[in-house]
Amino acid sequence: MRGWWREISGLVLPVSCGGCGTPRIELCEECRSELYGGVPRRVRPVPEPLGLPVVHAAAAYENAVRAVLLAHKERGALGLAGALGKALAGAVRAGTGQTGTVGPLLLVPVPSARRAVAARGHDPMRRIALAAAGELRRGGTRARVVGVLRQRRPVADQAGLGARQRQANLAGALEVVTGGERLLAAGRVVLVDDLLTTGASLAEAARAIGTADGHKGAPSGSGQAAVVAASPSAFEKPELPVSLHRCR
C-alpha cells in the first residue's frame, strides 16, 4: 500500500530537484551532469576486501549525487530511478566493455535486508537495476536483472562500522536462492549496487555467487561489479604521463 501511494503521489505532488532542490523539476541538468555526465572509473577501497570484484562507479558519493541517492532510497523519490539507472548502466559498460549488440548481461543486485525494504516501502536497488537494464537494452546490449541473492541470516546495521567490522558483519550472510544457479548460467554476471564504501557487501555477494553449485563464471576477485557511486577516496588516481625530458 505504501509503495502504491508513493507511485501516485509522485505524479500529483509538486517536485523539486533531488540533487539541489530547484523547484518544479525532478532533476536539473547540472545535477544530471554530476550523476552521469562524467566517465565511469574503477574504484578500489583501502583496505580492499578479499574477493572484491573489479568495480566501476559512475560518480563520487558527494554533493548532488549523495542527495539524489538518499532522496530515492530514503524519501521515496521513485522518479529518480531512471537517472540513477542511467548512471549505473554507464558503470556497467565501463566495466564490461559492452556497448553494442552483445551479451547477455545478468545484473545481480546486492539485496537489502527485508526489514529495510519494508520500512522504505520499496526496494531501491532492484528499481535502479531494472532501470539500468532498460538503458542497456536501448543501447543494444542484451541485459536483464536476476535477483538471485538473499540474506541467509540477519546482519547488524552497517552505519558506524569500520571496514573490518563490516566484513565480519557480512561474512557468510548471503546465499543464492534455490534454482538461482540455472539462471546465473545463462549469461555474464555483473554485480550491481547503489553505493560502494568499504566493498564488504560486494565481496560477500561475489563469494555467495562463486560458491553456487553449477555456476562456473561467478565473480571472485576477477569478476565484474558496477555501482552508481563510491566514496571519493576509492577512485583510482589517473596515471600521469611520463615526461620524456630530463630535468636540468
N, C-alpha and C positions, 0 to 999 in steps of 0.2 A: 504493500500500500504506500509506504513512504517513497519507494523508488518511482512508483507511478505518479505520485504527486509532484516529485521533483521534475519529471519529464514535462508535465503540464505547466507547472509554474514557470519553467524556463522559457515557455512560449509566450506567456502573457504578462510577466512582470518586467519592469524596466531593468536593463542590464548596464553594467559598466565594465570596462576593460579588466580582465582578470589579472593583468600584469601591473598596470599603473593606476587604474581607477578612472580613466577617462570615461565620462558618461555616454550612454546611448551607443555603445559599441562593445561587442564581446571581447575582442582582442584587436588592439590597434596595430598599425603597420610597424611601428617601432618595436613593440613587444614581440610581434611575429618574427621580426628580424633577429631579435635576441634568441628566440627559441629555436628557429630552424634556418636562419639566414647564413650561418657560418658553415665551415667544413667540419663534419664529424671527425673526431680524433680518438686515438687509442688512449685508454686510461688504465693506470696501474696504481692501486693504493699502496701505501707503505705503512706497516708491513703488508706484503702480498700473501693472502691465504693460500695454503696448499691446494692445488687443483683448480684454481681460478681460471676460467676460460679466457681467451683473448677478447677483451671488452672494448667496444667503441661507444662513445657518448656524443650526443648531438650538441650539448651545451653545458656550461658550468652552472652548478646549482647556486645561484645568487641572483639578487635583484628581481627583475621581472620573471625570470624562469622559475625561481623559487615560489614567487607569488602565484603564478599560473598553476603549478603543480599542486600547491596547497588548496587553491580555490576549487580545483577539480576534485581532489581527493577528500578534503575535509568539509568543504562548504557546498558540495553537490552542484558545482557549475558544470553540468554534464555537457553543455555545448562546446566546452574546450577540448573534448576528447579528440575531435578531428585534427586540430592543430598539434596536439601532443602526439597523435598517431603519425602525423606527417614528419615530425621531428624524429620519432623512433624509427620510421621507415628509412630515413636518411642514414641513421646509425647502422641499421641492418645492412644497407647497401655498401656502406664503407667497410664493414667487416667481411662481407661475403664476396664483394666484387661483382654482384649480380645486378645488372642494370637492363638486361634485355629479356627475351623470351626463354628463360631458363628456370630451373627449379626442379621439383617444388621445394619451397622453404617451409619448414614447420616451426612456427613461432610458439614457444612453450613459455607461458608466463610463470614467474615465481609467485606462488599462491600467498594470499594474505590469510591471517587467522580468521576462522569463521566468525568469531565474536566481533572482529574489526569490521568485516563486511556487513554483518547485521547492524552494527552501530551506525555505520555510514549510510546504510540503505542502498548501497550499490557496490559493485566490485570494480574499483577504478583501473586496476592493471589489466583486467580482461577487456574492459571497454577500450582502453588505449591500444591494446594488442589487436583487437578487431579492426580498429581504425587504421592501424599500420598495415595490416594485411590487405585491406582495401586499397590503400595508397600504393602498395607494391604491385598489386594486380593491375591497377590503372596504368602503371608504368611498364607493364609487360612481363612482370615476374610472377610466376605462379607461387602463391603463398596462402597459407591458412593457419588458423590458431588451433593448437592442440593442447587442451587443458588437462594434461595427464598427471600433474603433480598435486599432491595433497599433503597436509601436515599429519604425521602419524602420532604425534604427541603434542601437548601444549608447550608453548615457549613463553618466556618472560618478555615483557615489553623491552624492545631494543633501545629505547631512548635512554641516554645516560650511560650506556655500556660502552666500554672501550673495545678495541679491535679483538683482543684475545678473549674478552668476556663474550663478545658476540659470537665468535667461533664456537666457544664452548656451549653457549646457549642453543645454537642451531645444530650442533653435531648430531647427525642421525635423525633429525626432525622431519625430513621429507621422504616421501616414497612415491613410486609410480603406481597409479591405480591399476586394478585388475584389468587386463586386456590392453593396457597402455603400450606394452611392448610392440604389439602388432601395429598400432598407429604410428609409433616412432620409426618403424622400419620402412615407412612409406616415403621418406624424404630426408632432407638435410635439416638437422635440428639447430635452431638458434634460440638460446635462452633470452628472454626479454624481461626487463623490469623498468620501473619508472625512475629509480634513483640508485646510484652506487655511492656508498660511503666507505665502508671497510672492505666490501667484497664478500663478506661472510655468507650472505644469502645466495649469491650466485654460485659460490664454491660448493655450498651444500646442495643446491639444485643440480649442479653438474655431477656431483657424487651420486645422487639418487638415480639420475638417468643412466650414468655409467654402470651402475650395478644392476640395472633392469635386465632380467633374463631375456636372451634372444636379440638384444639390440647391440649392434656392433659399432655404430657410428656416433655414440654419445660423446659430448664434450667432456674431457677430463684433462684440464690444463692446457690442451692444444685445441679445444673446440672454440665455438663462437658464441658470443653474447652481445647484446646491444641494450643500451639504456637511454632514456630521454636526457638525463642529466647526471653529473657526477661532481663530487667535491672538487673545487678548483685546483687543489693541491695534487689531485690524482692524474691530471693531464700530463702526458709525456711532453717534455720540452722539445721543440723542433731543433734538429741538428743545425749548427752554424756551419756555413761553408768554410772550407779550409783555405786560408789565404795562400796564394801562390807566390807572394812576395816576402822576402826576408825583411825582418825589422833591421834597420840600420842604426 
